[in-house]
Amino acid sequence: MIRTRLLSALALLILASASALGACSPGSDGVKSTQAGAEAGLPDGDPALARRLVRDEGALLLDVRSVGEFEGGHVEGAKNITHTEVPARVDEIVEWQGGDKAKPIVVYCRAGRRAGFAKKALLEAGFTNVSNLGGMSAWCEDC
């Protein structure tokens, strides 16, 4: 009887652990921790990838900070749409992309959170190759 209770307790512990691990794994709830809500697209937080996409593949570099933040300094060549305006301005972004929703987009903000929201909105609008650089300070001219 004690053995049965021990086995039952062990089984419950294993199930609880598996459930907890599943809840923390990327994608278990459709959210990757480094993407602030984005469900797919390109890897995030990779300055070398972001630079390569912009330099070699003509990716749109999208600054999703406020207009004031953008005017205070931004990465050269970036276009500015506040993260909250991205869903309403999808047609403009499509135009910048030459109508190609598969053309890469690199989004950034101050720290990455707003860029994560923008990435999610872009993916929901049908763009497929979106990367969240994170904060503007992660931009790397030499990588």
N, C-alpha and C positions, 0 to 999 in steps of 0.2 A: 504494500500500500504506500509506503514512503517512497519507494522507487517510482511508482506510477505518478505520484505528485511531483517528484523531482523532474521526471521526464516531461510532464505537462508544463511545469514552470519553465524548463529549458526551451521547450517548443514555443511558448509564448514570448520568451526573451528573444529568440531567433526571429520570430515574425515581427516583433516590435523593432528590432534592429534593422531588418531588411526594409521595413516600411520607412523608417527614419532615413536610412541611406538613400532610398529612392526619392524621398522628398528633397534631398539636398543635391541630387545629381543634376547636371545640366540637361535641360530639356524635359525633365519629368513633369513640369507644369507649363511647358511651352516657353520658359524664360531661361536664357543663359545668364549667369550672374554678371558677366562682363558686358552684356549687351543691353542692360536696362530695359528689358521687355522685348527686344527683337527676337524673332523666332527663326530666322534663317539669314541668308545672305552670306557675305564674305566675313572672314575673321575680323575681330575687333582688337583695338589696342596695339596695333602693329605698325609703328611709324615707317619702317622700311617698306612694308606692303603698300601703305598709303602713298608714299612718295613714288613708288614704282607705278602704281595705278594712275597717278596724275601725270607723271613724266612720260611714261612709255605707252599708256593706253588711253590717254586723253580723258581721264575720269573728271567728272564735275567735282570741284572742291566746294562744299557747301557749309558755310558758317551759319549756325542756327542760333547764335546769340542775338541779343537785342541790337537795334540799329545803333544806339549809343556805344555799345561795346565794340561793334564792328568799326565804327568811325574812329574809335580810340586806338585801333590797331588790329590788323588781321593778316592772315597768310596771303602773300601775293597771289593774285589770280582767283581768289575765292569770291563766290557770290554769296549774298546774304539774304536769308529768309528766316525770320524768327521761328523757333521750333513749333510754336502754337499755330503758325500760319501755313505750315507745310501741307496739311490736307487740303486747304482751300486753294493752294497755288500749284497743285500737281500739274495742271496744264502748262504752266510756265516752265516747270522743270522738264516736262516732256519735250517742250520746244527747245530748251537749252541742250537737251540730249539728242536733238535731231530726230525725235520720234522713236528713239531706240531705248526701250525700258531695260534692255540687257546691258547697256553701256554702264560701266562702273561709276559709282558715286561714293565719295568720301565725305562724311559729315563730321563736324567737330563743334565744340562749344568751349566753355571755360574748363570744365572738369570731366565731361562725358555723359552726364545724366540727361541733359536736354538733347544731346546728339542721339542718345539711345531712344528717346521718344520719337525723334525725327526719323530714325532708321526704321522703327516699327511702322510709322505712318507710310513711309516710302514702300516698304515691303507689302503692306496692305493695299497700296495703290497699284501693285503689280511690278514694281522695280525689283530686279532679281539679284543684282550685284552691288550691294550697299555695305560699306564698312564704316564703323564708328571709330575714328581715330582716338577719340577721347577728348582731352583738353588741347587747346591751341598750343600749349607749351610742349606737347609731344611731337609737333611737326619737326621734321628733320630735313634740312636742305642737303646734307651730305650723305644720307644713308641710301 
